[in-house]
Structures are given as C-alpha cells and as structure tokens.
Amino acid sequence: MSTDATMQLYSYFRSSATFRVRIALGLKGVDYETLPIHLRRDGGEHLGAAFRAINPEQLVPVLKTGNTLLTQSLAILEYLEERFPKPALLPAKPAERAWVRALASHVACEIHPLNNLRVLHYLEGKLGVSAAQKHAWIAHWVDVGFAALEERLARDGHSGSCCFGDQPGLADCCLVPQVANARRLDVALDAYPNVTRIDAHLMQIAAFRRAAPNAQVDAE
C-alpha cells in the first residue's frame, strides 16, 4: 500500500464528490486521514470561516498532500492518476482516455451539480419549492443524465463489467456515487440496466465498499 503521512481528505460521508475521491484512493492503495466536515450541522461547517480559509469554494472534497491543498474531485482524481499511476484509472489510447473522461465529466458536471445540497437548499429556501417539486427536479435531471449515460454504455462498445472494459477506472469512480445518490433521493433506476449492472459489480469490490457513505467515520 502506498503511503503519504501528510495526506488528509476533508470529507463529508454523504458527499458524492468526496465518495469519488475515496474510491480512487482505495483503488490506488493510498493511505489517508479523514477530516470530517459536516455539511448540515450548525448551518454547514463548510460555510464557516475556518473551512473557507482552507477552500474558498466552500466545498468538499479537499485533499491535503504536504503543504498543498487540492480541490475539485476530477482534478484530484487526475492528480492521483499522475502521482500513483498503478493501477491505472485511464486506458492507454488517447481516444479511449477521452471517452472515459467524457463519462466522468458527464456525471460530475452535468448530473451531480443539479442535485447537490446547495442547489436543493436554494430551491427550497430561496425559491420556495415544495418537497414534491424538489423531488421532481431531482428525478428529471437524473433521468436526463442517466438516459444519455445508459445509451453511451450500451452503444459505444467500450463497456464490460465496468464502464470501460473490466478494470475499474475514472468513470466508475463517478458512476457509483451518483447511483448511490439517486437511490438515496428515491429516483427510480429501472430504465438503466447497464448503469445498475455496472454499479452492482463495482460494489462487490473492496475499494468501493470501503468508500461508501455508511462505511465512513462520520456516517450517521
């Protein structure tokens, strides 16, 4: 197992963005310390001055390595891939690497931002939407995103037991947390057999199980 005595992960157990990074750290065999940041307690610890001094974006995850603070989950995943190249999260060929990155970006940039905590708080608190309207919003954008993802997985000929072939990689680090998030938010996934098939396979892998929200030190 690779080690870095100074590597620390600012994390919230339910954060799907942090879940992605925990999976990658597990796949790479990198030891780290979890520093919990509660996104709901006292109005959200991430909004306080102490955490803002760490990350002005006021978001998790943040990965601290030495004196460096890294933010944004996809950037952190790329950092881990470059620093700990084995096992690889990306395939060897440039076009295939781009395909995998596109899937990861689709989840992280097109699906997740529309149902993350601060967007849902804004819908409820500022716009006054009802619980039913909020759920409809979540379900709509998850369905739009997963429909495209399902088509890519079924059509493009790259997928095996994982998003790309049979080795877990960058896209899988993003897929599993978004499936978990959809289930937690009661979004039906019956229309996405490839998405759920891959998720079921990945959740048999120790790195994915150990990264799951209910396995974290701050789980509630």
C-alpha positions in Angstrom: 0.0 0.0 0.0 1.3 3.5 -0.9 1.6 5.9 2.0 1.9 9.6 2.5 2.0 10.6 6.1 0.7 14.1 5.3 -2.2 13.1 3.0 -5.6 14.1 4.5 -9.0 14.2 3.0 -11.6 16.8 4.1 -14.8 14.8 3.6 -18.5 14.5 4.3 -19.8 11.0 4.3 -22.7 11.7 2.0 -20.8 13.9 -0.5 -20.8 12.1 -3.8 -17.9 14.2 -5.0 -15.8 13.0 -2.0 -17.1 9.5 -2.5 -15.3 9.6 -5.9 -12.0 10.5 -4.3 -12.3 7.9 -1.6 -12.8 5.2 -4.3 -9.8 6.3 -6.2 -7.6 6.4 -3.1 -8.8 2.9 -2.3 -8.1 1.6 -5.8 -4.7 3.2 -5.7 -4.0 1.8 -2.3 -3.2 5.2 -0.8 -3.5 5.7 2.9 -5.1 8.9 4.1 -6.7 10.5 7.1 -10.3 11.6 7.0 -11.1 15.1 8.3 -14.9 15.3 8.5 -16.7 18.5 7.5 -20.4 18.3 8.3 -22.4 20.0 5.6 -25.6 20.2 7.6 -24.6 20.8 11.3 -24.7 24.4 12.5 -25.8 25.6 9.1 -22.9 23.8 7.4 -19.4 23.6 8.7 -18.1 24.2 5.2 -19.6 27.7 5.2 -17.6 28.8 8.3 -14.5 30.9 8.3 -12.2 28.1 9.3 -13.0 25.9 6.3 -13.3 28.9 4.0 -9.6 29.5 4.8 -8.9 26.0 3.5 -11.1 26.2 0.4 -12.7 29.5 -0.7 -15.1 27.4 -2.8 -16.6 26.1 0.5 -16.9 22.6 -1.0 -15.6 19.2 -0.2 -13.5 17.3 -1.1 -10.2 18.9 -0.3 -7.1 16.7 -0.4 -4.1 17.9 1.6 -0.8 16.5 0.5 2.2 18.0 2.1 1.6 21.8 2.1 -0.7 21.6 -1.0 -4.4 21.7 -0.9 -6.2 20.2 -3.9 -9.9 20.9 -4.7 -12.4 19.7 -7.2 -12.9 15.9 -7.4 -12.0 15.4 -11.0 -8.8 17.4 -10.6 -7.9 15.3 -7.5 -8.6 12.1 -9.5 -6.3 13.2 -12.2 -3.6 14.1 -9.6 -3.9 10.6 -8.1 -3.6 9.1 -11.5 -0.4 11.0 -12.3 1.2 10.5 -8.9 0.2 6.9 -8.4 0.0 5.5 -12.0 -0.7 1.9 -11.0 -3.3 0.6 -11.1 -4.4 2.9 -13.9 -7.7 4.7 -13.9 -7.4 5.6 -17.6 -6.8 3.4 -20.6 -3.7 3.7 -22.7 -5.0 5.0 -26.0 -5.8 8.8 -26.2 -9.3 8.4 -27.8 -10.2 5.8 -25.1 -8.9 8.1 -22.4 -11.1 10.9 -23.8 -14.1 8.6 -23.8 -13.6 7.7 -20.1 -13.0 11.3 -19.2 -16.2 12.3 -21.0 -18.3 9.8 -19.0 -16.7 11.0 -15.8 -17.4 14.7 -16.7 -20.9 13.9 -17.7 -21.7 12.6 -14.2 -19.6 15.2 -12.3 -20.5 18.2 -14.4 -23.9 17.5 -15.9 -25.8 15.3 -13.4 -24.4 15.9 -10.0 -24.4 19.8 -9.8 -28.2 19.9 -10.4 -29.0 17.8 -7.3 -26.3 18.6 -4.9 -27.0 20.1 -1.5 -26.6 23.8 -2.1 -28.8 23.7 -5.2 -31.5 21.9 -3.3 -31.2 24.3 -0.4 -31.6 27.2 -2.8 -34.7 25.6 -4.4 -36.3 25.2 -1.0 -35.1 28.2 0.8 -35.0 30.9 -1.8 -37.5 29.8 -4.4 -39.9 28.1 -2.0 -40.4 24.9 -4.0 -42.4 22.1 -2.3 -40.9 18.7 -1.4 -42.8 17.2 -4.4 -41.4 19.8 -6.7 -37.9 19.3 -5.4 -38.2 15.6 -6.0 -39.5 16.2 -9.5 -36.5 18.4 -10.2 -34.0 15.8 -8.9 -35.7 12.9 -10.8 -35.9 14.9 -14.0 -32.2 15.8 -14.2 -31.0 12.4 -13.0 -33.2 10.8 -15.7 -31.9 13.1 -18.4 -28.3 12.4 -17.4 -28.7 8.7 -16.8 -30.5 8.2 -20.1 -27.5 9.6 -22.0 -25.1 7.6 -19.9 -27.1 4.4 -20.4 -27.0 4.9 -24.2 -23.3 5.5 -24.2 -22.6 2.4 -22.2 -24.8 0.3 -24.4 -23.8 1.7 -27.8 -20.1 2.6 -27.8 -18.6 -0.9 -27.4 -16.2 0.0 -24.6 -18.0 -1.4 -21.5 -17.6 -4.7 -19.9 -18.2 -5.4 -16.2 -17.0 -1.8 -15.7 -17.7 1.4 -17.6 -14.5 0.7 -19.7 -13.7 -2.9 -20.0 -13.3 -5.0 -16.9 -11.0 -2.8 -14.8 -12.4 -0.1 -12.6 -11.4 3.4 -13.6 -12.1 7.1 -13.6 -15.7 6.8 -14.9 -16.6 4.1 -12.3 -15.3 6.4 -9.6 -18.0 8.8 -10.7 -20.8 6.4 -11.6 -21.1 4.6 -8.3 -21.6 7.7 -6.1 -24.2 9.1 -8.5 -26.1 5.9 -8.4 -26.0 5.9 -4.6 -27.1 9.5 -4.6 -30.1 8.7 -6.9 -31.2 5.8 -4.7 -30.9 7.9 -1.5 -33.1 10.5 -3.2 -35.6 7.9 -4.3 -35.1 8.2 -8.0 -36.1 5.0 -9.9 -33.3 3.4 -11.9 -35.2 0.6 -13.7 -34.7 2.2 -17.1 -30.9 2.0 -16.8 -29.9 -1.7 -16.8 -26.3 -1.1 -17.8 -25.8 1.6 -15.2 -27.2 -0.6 -12.4 -25.4 -3.7 -13.7 -22.0 -2.0 -13.6 -22.8 -0.5 -10.2 -23.7 -3.9 -8.7 -20.4 -5.3 -10.0 -18.4 -2.5 -8.6 -19.9 -2.6 -5.2 -18.5 -6.1 -4.8 -15.0 -4.6 -5.0 -13.5 -3.7 -1.6 -12.3 -0.2 -2.6 -15.9 0.7 -3.5 -17.4 -0.8 -0.4 -14.9 0.9 1.9 -15.6 4.2 0.2 -19.3 4.0 0.7 -21.1 6.6 2.9 -22.2 4.1 5.5 -18.6 2.9 6.0 -17.2 6.4 6.9 -16.1 7.5 10.3 -18.6 10.4 10.3 -21.6 8.3 9.0 -24.9 8.9 10.6 
